[in-house]
Every structure is written in structure tokens, then in C-alpha cells.
Amino acid sequence: MKKIIPLEAGDYYLTPEGYRCFTEQYHLKRGYCCESGCRHCPYGFNKNTLKKK
């Protein structure tokens, strides 16, 4: 079962299109890479090569 992480200030911002974009701060709190190619991934996952740095 996944742990629910409460959202705090700085965990995300809204894109011009109205989507939530999670920041590096949120990803580090979550503690793992979801391998979805997130814009602010601190784990270095590259969606094109399917590898972490």
C-alpha cells in the first residue's frame, strides 16, 4: 500500500494549461522514482532511454 503524502507549499505549481506539476521537493519527500519522466525528477530518470543516471 502506498503512503499518502500531504501536499505542502512548494510541492507543486500549476502549469499554464491548469495541470499540477510536482516539484523536486515533492519527489524527494515521496522517496522513489515512478519512472514516468517527470519534469522535475531528482532521480535522473530519462524517459527516452528508460534509464536512471
C-alpha positions in Angstrom: 0.0 0.0 0.0 1.3 3.4 -1.0 1.9 6.0 1.7 -0.2 9.2 1.4 2.0 12.3 1.4 0.1 15.5 2.3 0.8 18.4 -0.1 2.5 21.5 1.3 3.5 24.8 -0.2 6.2 24.3 -2.8 5.3 20.7 -3.6 3.6 21.7 -6.9 2.7 24.6 -9.2 0.0 25.0 -11.8 1.1 25.0 -15.4 -0.4 27.5 -17.9 -2.7 24.6 -19.0 -4.0 24.2 -15.5 -2.2 20.9 -14.6 -0.4 20.3 -11.3 3.4 19.9 -11.9 5.2 18.3 -8.9 8.5 19.9 -7.9 11.7 18.2 -6.9 10.8 18.9 -3.3 7.7 16.7 -3.6 9.6 13.9 -5.4 12.2 13.8 -2.7 9.6 13.6 0.0 7.9 10.7 -1.8 11.2 8.9 -1.8 11.2 6.9 -5.1 11.1 7.4 -8.8 7.9 6.5 -10.6 9.7 6.3 -14.0 7.1 8.4 -15.7 9.6 11.0 -17.0 8.5 13.8 -14.6 9.7 17.3 -15.4 11.5 17.8 -12.1 12.7 14.3 -11.3 15.6 14.4 -8.9 16.5 10.8 -9.6 17.7 11.4 -13.2 15.2 9.1 -15.0 15.3 9.6 -18.8 12.0 8.5 -20.4 13.7 8.1 -23.8 16.4 5.7 -22.7 14.4 4.2 -19.8 17.4 4.5 -17.5 18.4 6.5 -14.4 21.6 8.5 -14.4 
